[in-house]
Amino acid sequence: MEAKHHKEFVQFIETGIEISDEKFLEELKYCGFLIEDDFDEKKDIKIRMLNSRYDTSVLSLTITPTMACNFRCTYCFESGHYSNGHMSEDTEENICKMVEQEASHLEKLVVTWYGGEPLLAISPIERLTKKFKKICKRFNIEYSASIITNGYLLTEDVCNKLLDLDITDAQITLDGDAKIHNSRRPLANGGGTYEKIVDNLDKIHGKIGIAIRINVDKENQNEVQAVVDELKRKGIYEDVFCYLGLVTATNGSCSNCACMSSEKYSEFNLNFWLKNDMPLASLYPKPMGNYCGADYAQGYVIDAQGNIYKCWSDVGVMDRRIGTVRDWVESTKKMQVSAAQTQKVLAEYMLYDPTEDAVCSRCKFMPICFGGCPHSRIENNQLCEQYRYNVGEFMQAYADAVLKQERGMHHENFSATCDSEM
């Protein structure tokens, strides 16, 4: 806003002197800087939350075709739940019946392939994808799919196969240079994995959407930049999206890890964004309706045995199940493991209301945080969204980026005009 308008706005806030410029006043209302005295913002947030949380137009399934894994990552929250079995065709059939039961009210089916390492069980992925697409075609449902993989088996041939299955995005993890990464994410036999993953990336970047997750804690914080630098040297960086993931002691794992505090992580992450010229517009904090699939009524995680969970951090933990796909299909009750167990888990994820929380309801960042990760909250390891600690620095950086872009565009336009007149 112009300096005179800013002065008028501050004067109104501090003294109550009314804003005389009607156009400016309407702009302030439109952008949400001013609201009516009797408008209850918390109720508005709650309405948005309920609409989003219980929307029935999208079915989100995270499917684990196997709990087998060729890695033994030091901080893995699935440690102790590995299994070499693959999903049976009977379980696949029940999952398809589950989708068909929901199909009449769906506009979109979103599938995320998860593990273990999902590429160790490519056959179930192929079979289920073909069946899902037939169902979606029959009911006119939009279909999208992605995969979370360690990247070791994601060769060019496998990538092409995934694309044929309409799996358009992959998340892959690199934790530093070769030495650091291999010490944190070794093969089950102790062998290194870094070179193979980078070699695969060199062959598939630009073909499939790739997000590079860099899990960070105090032990590898100085090696995070090495990932970006390596990808830049190999000409891969422009075709991938790199981001940081905070290592936490999920499910009691990684109790010896040197985890960062949320505040330290927020500072570290912002510096990472700025140093690597990340697209800040895509990271801009937005109002939430629900936090993730765990607190979304139609978000489910299904393991290789057909057990249903609300959060992928719960996969393999039997007392965190809410049902099985077989019981879902046979009873249409969706909750036959144990009524009490199912109710307990669903209540923890689905009944939490940040607008009523004694702490969160008083926090000005609640609309863009919603209490943080539901699983961390349940484990009494609540992690606030990082903007709580650095929103001022982020907004300044975002404003600088916008101004830089606008000035660059003006310069380009000016140059183009000059060229046309010469």
C-alpha positions in Angstrom: 0.0 0.0 0.0 1.0 3.6 -0.5 2.7 5.4 2.5 -0.3 7.6 3.1 -2.6 4.7 3.2 -0.4 2.8 5.6 -0.3 5.9 7.9 -4.1 6.0 7.7 -4.4 2.3 8.5 -2.1 2.5 11.5 -3.9 5.6 12.8 -7.2 3.7 12.6 -5.8 0.7 14.5 -4.2 2.8 17.2 -6.7 5.6 17.7 -9.9 4.5 16.0 -10.0 7.4 13.6 -12.1 6.2 10.6 -10.5 5.6 7.2 -11.9 8.2 4.8 -10.8 6.7 1.5 -13.7 4.4 0.6 -11.8 2.5 -2.1 -8.9 1.8 0.3 -11.4 0.7 3.0 -13.0 -1.8 0.7 -9.6 -3.2 -0.3 -8.7 -3.7 3.4 -12.0 -5.6 3.9 -11.5 -7.7 0.8 -8.0 -8.7 1.8 -9.2 -9.5 5.4 -7.2 -6.8 7.2 -10.5 -5.5 8.5 -13.6 -7.5 9.5 -17.0 -6.6 10.9 -17.1 -6.3 14.6 -19.6 -9.1 15.0 -17.9 -11.6 12.7 -16.5 -14.6 14.6 -13.3 -15.7 12.9 -13.0 -18.9 14.9 -16.4 -20.0 13.8 -15.5 -19.3 10.2 -12.3 -21.4 10.6 -14.4 -24.2 12.2 -16.9 -24.2 9.3 -14.0 -24.4 6.8 -12.5 -27.2 8.8 -15.7 -29.3 8.9 -16.4 -28.7 5.2 -12.9 -29.8 4.3 -12.6 -32.7 6.8 -15.8 -34.3 5.8 -15.8 -33.6 2.1 -16.8 -36.8 0.2 -15.7 -35.9 -3.3 -12.2 -37.2 -2.9 -11.0 -40.6 -1.8 -7.3 -40.6 -0.8 -5.6 -44.0 -0.4 -2.0 -44.6 0.7 -1.3 -48.2 -0.3 1.6 -50.3 1.0 1.9 -53.3 -1.4 4.7 -54.7 0.8 6.4 -53.9 4.0 9.7 -55.3 2.7 12.5 -52.8 2.4 16.0 -53.0 0.9 17.2 -50.2 3.1 17.8 -49.9 6.8 17.6 -46.2 7.5 18.8 -45.2 11.0 15.8 -43.1 11.8 13.1 -45.3 10.2 9.8 -45.2 12.2 8.8 -48.6 10.6 11.8 -50.4 12.1 10.5 -53.7 13.6 7.6 -53.9 11.2 9.3 -55.1 8.1 7.9 -58.1 6.3 8.8 -59.8 3.0 5.3 -60.6 2.0 3.5 -58.9 -0.9 -0.2 -57.9 -1.0 -2.4 -60.9 -2.0 -4.7 -60.7 -5.0 -7.6 -61.3 -2.5 -6.6 -58.1 -0.6 -6.3 -56.3 -3.9 -9.8 -57.3 -4.9 -11.2 -56.1 -1.5 -9.5 -52.7 -2.0 -11.2 -52.4 -5.4 -14.6 -53.3 -3.9 -13.9 -50.6 -1.3 -13.3 -48.0 -4.0 -16.4 -49.2 -5.9 -18.6 -48.7 -2.8 -17.4 -45.1 -2.5 -17.4 -44.4 -6.3 -20.9 -43.0 -6.6 -20.1 -39.8 -4.8 -16.5 -39.4 -5.9 -15.0 -36.8 -8.2 -11.4 -37.9 -7.7 -9.4 -40.9 -6.5 -5.9 -40.1 -5.3 -3.5 -43.0 -4.7 0.0 -42.8 -3.1 2.2 -45.9 -3.3 4.1 -46.4 -0.1 6.2 -49.0 1.8 8.5 -50.5 2.9 9.8 -50.0 -0.5 6.9 -50.2 -3.0 9.1 -50.9 -6.0 9.9 -54.3 -4.4 6.2 -55.2 -5.2 5.6 -53.7 -8.6 3.1 -56.5 -9.6 0.4 -55.5 -7.1 0.9 -51.8 -8.2 0.3 -52.8 -11.8 -2.7 -54.9 -11.2 -4.4 -52.5 -8.8 -3.7 -49.5 -11.1 -5.4 -51.2 -14.0 -8.4 -52.0 -11.9 -8.6 -48.5 -10.4 -8.5 -46.9 -13.8 -11.4 -49.1 -15.0 -13.5 -48.1 -12.0 -12.7 -44.5 -12.5 -13.6 -44.7 -16.2 -16.9 -46.4 -15.4 -17.9 -43.7 -12.8 -16.2 -40.7 -14.5 -13.8 -40.2 -11.6 -10.5 -38.3 -12.0 -7.5 -40.5 -11.2 -4.0 -39.4 -10.0 -1.2 -41.4 -8.4 2.3 -40.8 -7.0 4.9 -43.0 -5.3 7.2 -42.6 -2.3 10.4 -44.6 -2.9 14.0 -44.6 -1.8 14.9 -44.4 -5.4 17.4 -47.3 -5.5 15.2 -49.4 -7.9 13.8 -46.4 -9.9 15.7 -47.1 -13.1 14.8 -45.6 -16.4 12.8 -48.8 -17.3 10.9 -48.7 -14.1 10.3 -45.0 -14.5 8.7 -45.7 -17.9 6.6 -48.4 -16.4 5.3 -46.0 -13.7 4.5 -43.4 -16.3 2.5 -46.0 -18.3 0.6 -46.6 -15.0 -0.2 -42.8 -14.7 2.1 -42.5 -11.7 3.3 -39.1 -12.5 5.3 -38.0 -9.3 7.9 -39.6 -7.1 9.4 -38.6 -3.8 13.0 -39.7 -3.2 15.3 -39.1 -0.3 18.9 -38.0 -0.2 20.5 -37.0 3.1 23.8 -35.3 2.1 26.9 -36.3 0.2 27.7 -39.9 -0.4 29.4 -40.5 2.9 26.6 -39.0 5.0 23.8 -40.4 3.0 25.2 -44.0 3.0 25.7 -43.8 6.8 22.1 -42.9 7.3 20.4 -44.8 4.5 22.4 -48.0 3.8 21.2 -51.2 2.1 19.9 -53.9 4.4 23.3 -55.6 3.9 25.1 -52.4 4.9 26.1 -51.4 1.4 26.0 -47.9 0.0 23.0 -46.4 -1.9 23.9 -42.9 -2.9 25.7 -43.5 -6.2 22.9 -45.7 -7.5 20.1 -43.2 -6.6 22.0 -40.3 -8.2 22.7 -42.4 -11.3 19.0 -43.2 -11.6 18.1 -39.5 -11.1 20.5 -38.6 -13.9 18.6 -40.8 -16.3 15.0 -40.0 -15.3 14.9 -36.3 -14.4 12.6 -34.4 -16.7 10.5 -37.5 -17.4 8.6 -37.8 -14.1 7.9 -35.3 -11.4 10.5 -35.7 -8.7 10.6 -34.3 -5.2 13.9 -34.7 -3.4 13.3 -34.9 0.4 16.4 -34.2 2.5 15.8 -35.4 6.1 17.7 -33.2 8.4 18.9 -33.2 12.0 21.9 -31.9 13.9 24.1 -34.6 12.6 23.8 -33.9 8.9 22.8 -30.2 8.8 26.1 -29.1 7.4 25.8 -31.6 4.5 22.3 -30.7 3.3 23.6 -28.2 0.8 25.8 -30.9 -0.8 22.7 -32.6 -2.2 21.6 -29.4 -4.1 25.2 -28.8 -5.2 25.6 -32.3 -6.6 22.2 -32.1 -8.4 23.2 -28.8 -9.9 26.6 -30.1 -11.1 24.8 -33.0 -12.9 22.2 -30.7 -14.5 19.4 -32.4 -12.5 18.4 -29.6 -10.1 16.2 -27.6 -12.5 14.0 -30.7 -13.0 13.4 -31.6 -9.4 12.0 -29.9 -6.3 14.2 -30.1 -3.2 12.8 -29.7 0.3 13.8 -30.5 3.9 12.1 -32.9 6.2 12.6 -32.7 10.0 13.7 -36.0 11.6 11.5 -36.8 14.6 11.3 -39.6 17.0 8.1 -41.1 15.5 6.8 -44.2 17.2 9.7 -44.1 19.7 12.2 -44.7 16.9 15.3 -42.6 16.5 15.5 -41.9 20.2 19.2 -41.4 19.9 18.9 -39.0 16.9 20.1 -35.4 17.4 16.7 -33.9 16.3 16.4 -30.2 15.8 13.9 -28.2 17.7 11.0 -26.8 15.6 12.4 -23.3 16.1 15.9 -24.2 15.0 14.5 -26.1 12.0 12.4 -23.1 10.9 15.4 -20.9 10.8 17.5 -23.5 9.0 14.8 -24.2 6.5 14.2 -20.6 5.6 18.0 -20.1 5.0 17.9 -23.2 2.8 15.0 -21.8 0.7 16.7 -18.4 0.3 20.2 -19.8 -0.5 18.8 -22.0 -3.2 16.3 -19.5 -4.7 13.3 -21.7 -4.0 9.9 -20.6 -5.4 8.6 -18.8 -2.3 5.2 -18.4 -3.9 4.7 -22.2 -3.7 5.7 -22.1 0.0 3.5 -19.2 1.0 1.4 -20.1 4.0 -2.3 -20.7 3.2 -5.4 -21.2 5.4 -6.0 -24.8 6.1 -9.2 -26.8 6.1 -7.6 -30.0 7.5 -4.0 -30.8 8.1 -3.5 -34.1 6.1 -5.0 -37.4 5.2 -5.0 -38.5 8.9 -7.7 -35.9 9.8 -9.6 -36.2 6.5 -12.6 -38.5 6.7 -11.9 -40.1 3.4 -8.2 -40.5 3.8 -7.0 -44.1 4.5 -3.7 -46.0 4.7 -3.8 -49.7 3.7 -1.0 -52.2 4.4 -0.1 -55.3 2.5 -2.4 -57.5 4.7 -5.4 -55.2 4.1 -5.3 -53.5 7.5 -6.6 -49.9 7.4 -5.0 -47.0 9.3 -5.5 -43.2 9.4 -1.8 -42.2 9.3 1.1 -43.8 7.4 3.2 -43.4 10.6 0.9 -46.0 12.1 1.5 -48.7 9.4 2.3 -52.0 11.0 1.2 -51.0 14.5 -1.7 -53.3 15.1 -3.3 -51.3 17.9 -3.5 -48.3 15.6 -5.7 -50.1 13.0 -9.3 -48.9 12.4 -10.4 -51.9 10.4 -9.6 -54.1 7.4 -10.6 -54.0 3.8 -12.3 -57.4 4.1 -14.5 -56.2 6.9 -15.2 -53.0 5.1 -16.5 -54.9 2.1 -18.4 -57.6 4.0 -20.0 -55.4 6.7 -20.0 -51.9 5.2 -19.3 -50.9 8.9 -15.7 -49.9 8.1 -14.6 -50.7 11.6 -14.5 -54.3 12.7 -11.1 -54.7 14.4 -12.5 -53.6 17.7 -15.2 -51.0 18.2 -13.4 -49.5 21.1 -10.0 -49.5 19.3 -11.5 -48.0 16.2 -13.4 -45.3 18.1 -10.2 -44.4 20.0 -8.1 -44.0 16.9 -10.7 -42.1 14.9 -11.5 -39.8 17.8 -7.8 -38.9 18.2 -7.5 -38.0 14.6 -11.0 -36.8 13.6 -12.3 -35.0 16.7 -9.4 -32.7 17.5 -10.5 -29.1 17.0 -7.7 -26.5 17.0 -10.3 -23.7 17.4 -11.2 -25.2 20.8 -7.7 -26.2 21.9 -6.6 -24.3 25.0 -3.3 -23.3 23.5 -3.8 -23.4 19.7 -7.1 -21.4 19.8 -5.2 -18.4 21.2 -2.3 -18.6 18.6 -2.5 -16.2 15.7 -0.9 -18.9 13.5 -3.6 -21.5 14.1 -5.4 -20.9 10.7 -2.2 -21.9 8.8 -1.1 -24.6 11.3 -4.2 -26.4 12.7 -2.3 -27.8 15.6 0.5 -29.3 13.5 1.0 -32.9 12.6 -1.8 -34.9 14.1 0.4 -38.0 14.7 3.0 -35.9 16.6 0.2 -34.2 18.6 -1.1 -37.6 19.6 2.4 -38.7 20.7 2.7 -35.6 22.8 5.4 -34.4 20.5 3.5 -31.5 19.0 5.4 -29.7 16.3 4.1 -26.2 15.4 4.4 -25.1 11.8 7.6 -23.3 11.2 6.0 -20.0 10.2 5.3 -19.5 13.9 8.9 -18.7 14.4 9.9 -16.9 11.2 6.8 -15.5 9.6 8.3 -11.9 9.6 11.5 -13.1 7.9 9.5 -15.2 5.4 7.1 -12.4 4.4 10.1 -10.0 4.0 11.8 -12.6 1.7 8.6 -13.2 -0.2 8.0 -9.5 -0.7 11.6 -9.0 -1.9 11.1 -11.9 -4.4 7.9 -10.4 -5.7 9.5 -7.0 -6.2 12.5 -8.5 -7.8 10.3 -10.4 -10.2 8.1 -7.4 -11.0 11.2 -5.2 -11.6 12.7 -7.9 -13.8 9.4 -8.1 -15.8 9.3 -4.3 -16.2 12.9 -4.4 -17.4 12.1 -7.1 -20.0 9.0 -5.2 -21.2 11.0 -2.0 -21.5 13.7 -3.8 -23.5 11.2 -5.4 -25.8 9.6 -2.0 -26.4 12.9 -0.4 -27.2 13.8 -3.3 -29.6 10.5 -3.0 -31.5 11.1 0.8 -32.0 14.6 0.4 -33.4 
